[in-house]
Amino acid sequence: LELHRDYIDVHILLEGTETIGWKAIEDLKDEVKPYEANGDCALYSDAPTTFVDLLPGQFMIVYPEDPHAPLIGQGKIRKLIAKVKL
């Protein structure tokens, strides 16, 4: 799972099928990389508790309070990730 503080991610699927995992921020326990402002990212080894499937043309908005695990799936995935500064 990855977590951001300064940016909202908008995951827009262009090709393939993608699954994005999610877990409540208050349930995170296993930090593997502390937050670094350069890159706006912290990493956790916790397993997601919820999964969202995306098809081409669909999108998912991920706020800083949304730990998420993108690029779960099989096969080729093409996507656009837009970063929105808070």
DRENPASE-472922 format. One record per residue: residue number from 1; residue in three letters; z, y, x of N, C-alpha, C in turn. Coordinates in steps of 0.05 Angstrom, whole numbers. Layout:
REM DRENPASE-472922
<r NUM, 'ALA', <Z, Y, X>, <Z, Y, X>, <Z, Y, X>>
...
***
This chain:
REM DRENPASE-472922
<r 1, 'LEU', <0, -24, 17>, <0, 0, 0>, <0, 25, 18>>
<r 2, 'GLU', <-15, 45, 9>, <-15, 70, 24>, <-4, 92, 5>>
<r 3, 'LEU', <7, 112, 18>, <19, 134, 3>, <12, 160, 16>>
<r 4, 'HIS', <6, 180, 0>, <-1, 206, 9>, <18, 227, -1>>
<r 5, 'ARG', <20, 250, 11>, <37, 272, 2>, <22, 297, -5>>
<r 6, 'ASP', <0, 302, 9>, <-14, 328, 7>, <-39, 327, -9>>
<r 7, 'TYR', <-49, 303, -15>, <-75, 301, -29>, <-74, 281, -52>>
<r 8, 'ILE', <-90, 287, -72>, <-96, 268, -94>, <-121, 254, -85>>
<r 9, 'ASP', <-123, 228, -89>, <-147, 212, -84>, <-161, 207, -110>>
<r 10, 'VAL', <-187, 211, -111>, <-204, 203, -133>, <-223, 181, -123>>
<r 11, 'HIS', <-218, 156, -130>, <-235, 134, -122>, <-257, 130, -143>>
<r 12, 'ILE', <-282, 134, -134>, <-305, 132, -152>, <-322, 108, -142>>
<r 13, 'LEU', <-324, 87, -158>, <-339, 64, -150>, <-369, 67, -156>>
<r 14, 'LEU', <-384, 63, -135>, <-414, 65, -137>, <-428, 38, -139>>
<r 15, 'GLU', <-417, 18, -126>, <-430, -8, -126>, <-409, -30, -122>>
<r 16, 'GLY', <-413, -53, -136>, <-394, -75, -133>, <-372, -75, -153>>
<r 17, 'THR', <-352, -90, -148>, <-328, -91, -165>, <-304, -87, -147>>
<r 18, 'GLU', <-287, -69, -154>, <-263, -64, -137>, <-238, -67, -154>>
<r 19, 'THR', <-217, -76, -141>, <-191, -77, -153>, <-173, -59, -136>>
<r 20, 'ILE', <-157, -43, -149>, <-138, -26, -135>, <-110, -33, -145>>
<r 21, 'GLY', <-93, -40, -125>, <-65, -47, -132>, <-48, -22, -133>>
<r 22, 'TRP', <-26, -24, -147>, <-7, -1, -150>, <21, -12, -152>>
<r 23, 'LYS', <40, 4, -143>, <69, -2, -146>, <84, 24, -149>>
<r 24, 'ALA', <105, 24, -165>, <122, 48, -169>, <134, 56, -142>>
<r 25, 'ILE', <134, 82, -136>, <144, 92, -111>, <173, 85, -107>>
<r 26, 'GLU', <189, 86, -128>, <218, 80, -125>, <223, 50, -119>>
<r 27, 'ASP', <203, 33, -121>, <207, 5, -115>, <197, -3, -87>>
<r 28, 'LEU', <187, 16, -72>, <178, 10, -45>, <201, 4, -27>>
<r 29, 'LYS', <198, -17, -10>, <220, -25, 8>, <211, -29, 37>>
<r 30, 'ASP', <186, -38, 41>, <177, -48, 67>, <157, -29, 80>>
<r 31, 'GLU', <168, -7, 91>, <151, 12, 106>, <142, 0, 132>>
<r 32, 'VAL', <116, 1, 138>, <106, -9, 163>, <95, 13, 181>>
<r 33, 'LYS', <88, 36, 169>, <79, 59, 184>, <91, 84, 171>>
<r 34, 'PRO', <109, 97, 184>, <121, 122, 172>, <99, 143, 166>>
<r 35, 'TYR', <105, 160, 148>, <87, 181, 141>, <79, 198, 165>>
<r 36, 'GLU', <54, 204, 168>, <44, 222, 188>, <27, 243, 174>>
<r 37, 'ALA', <34, 269, 179>, <20, 291, 166>, <-9, 291, 174>>
<r 38, 'ASN', <-15, 284, 200>, <-42, 282, 209>, <-54, 256, 198>>
<r 39, 'GLY', <-69, 258, 177>, <-79, 235, 163>, <-67, 232, 136>>
<r 40, 'ASP', <-45, 245, 131>, <-32, 245, 104>, <-28, 217, 94>>
<r 41, 'CYS', <-14, 200, 109>, <-12, 172, 101>, <13, 159, 112>>
<r 42, 'ALA', <25, 143, 95>, <46, 124, 102>, <37, 97, 92>>
<r 43, 'LEU', <45, 75, 105>, <36, 48, 97>, <61, 30, 91>>
<r 44, 'TYR', <58, 14, 71>, <79, -5, 62>, <67, -33, 59>>
<r 45, 'SER', <83, -53, 65>, <73, -81, 62>, <82, -93, 36>>
<r 46, 'ASP', <94, -78, 18>, <101, -88, -9>, <76, -98, -23>>
<r 47, 'ALA', <80, -117, -40>, <58, -127, -57>, <56, -109, -82>>
<r 48, 'PRO', <31, -102, -90>, <27, -87, -114>, <38, -102, -139>>
<r 49, 'THR', <47, -87, -159>, <57, -100, -184>, <37, -97, -207>>
<r 50, 'THR', <17, -79, -204>, <-3, -74, -224>, <-30, -72, -210>>
<r 51, 'PHE', <-51, -81, -224>, <-78, -81, -213>, <-97, -68, -233>>
<r 52, 'VAL', <-115, -52, -223>, <-136, -39, -240>, <-163, -47, -229>>
<r 53, 'ASP', <-180, -58, -247>, <-207, -66, -239>, <-227, -43, -245>>
<r 54, 'LEU', <-244, -36, -225>, <-264, -15, -229>, <-292, -27, -228>>
<r 55, 'LEU', <-309, -17, -245>, <-338, -24, -244>, <-353, 1, -237>>
<r 56, 'PRO', <-378, -2, -228>, <-394, 21, -220>, <-394, 43, -242>>
<r 57, 'GLY', <-389, 68, -233>, <-388, 90, -252>, <-360, 97, -261>>
<r 58, 'GLN', <-341, 79, -256>, <-313, 84, -264>, <-298, 96, -241>>
<r 59, 'PHE', <-276, 109, -247>, <-260, 121, -226>, <-230, 118, -232>>
<r 60, 'MET', <-214, 122, -211>, <-185, 121, -213>, <-174, 145, -198>>
<r 61, 'ILE', <-156, 160, -211>, <-143, 183, -198>, <-115, 173, -188>>
<r 62, 'VAL', <-110, 178, -163>, <-85, 168, -150>, <-70, 193, -140>>
<r 63, 'TYR', <-47, 198, -152>, <-30, 221, -144>, <-12, 213, -121>>
<r 64, 'PRO', <0, 233, -107>, <17, 227, -85>, <41, 208, -92>>
<r 65, 'GLU', <49, 208, -116>, <71, 190, -124>, <61, 162, -132>>
<r 66, 'ASP', <36, 156, -126>, <24, 130, -133>, <17, 114, -108>>
<r 67, 'PRO', <35, 97, -98>, <28, 80, -76>, <6, 61, -86>>
<r 68, 'HIS', <-15, 58, -70>, <-38, 43, -79>, <-51, 27, -56>>
<r 69, 'ALA', <-64, 5, -64>, <-78, -13, -45>, <-107, -15, -54>>
<r 70, 'PRO', <-125, 2, -42>, <-153, 1, -49>, <-168, -22, -36>>
<r 71, 'LEU', <-193, -26, -44>, <-211, -45, -32>, <-202, -74, -34>>
<r 72, 'ILE', <-189, -81, -56>, <-183, -109, -61>, <-207, -120, -77>>
<r 73, 'GLY', <-218, -142, -68>, <-241, -153, -82>, <-258, -169, -63>>
<r 74, 'GLN', <-280, -178, -72>, <-299, -194, -56>, <-326, -181, -57>>
<r 75, 'GLY', <-341, -185, -36>, <-368, -175, -35>, <-369, -146, -27>>
<r 76, 'LYS', <-394, -136, -28>, <-399, -109, -20>, <-388, -88, -40>>
<r 77, 'ILE', <-374, -69, -30>, <-363, -47, -47>, <-372, -21, -34>>
<r 78, 'ARG', <-385, -4, -50>, <-392, 23, -42>, <-377, 42, -60>>
<r 79, 'LYS', <-364, 61, -48>, <-348, 80, -64>, <-347, 107, -51>>
<r 80, 'LEU', <-339, 126, -67>, <-335, 154, -57>, <-306, 160, -62>>
<r 81, 'ILE', <-292, 170, -42>, <-264, 179, -46>, <-264, 209, -42>>
<r 82, 'ALA', <-257, 223, -63>, <-254, 252, -62>, <-224, 258, -58>>
<r 83, 'LYS', <-218, 276, -39>, <-191, 284, -34>, <-187, 312, -45>>
<r 84, 'VAL', <-166, 315, -62>, <-161, 341, -74>, <-134, 351, -63>>
<r 85, 'LYS', <-134, 373, -49>, <-110, 385, -36>, <-92, 396, -58>>
<r 86, 'LEU', <-67, 390, -56>, <-47, 401, -74>, <-38, 428, -66>>
***
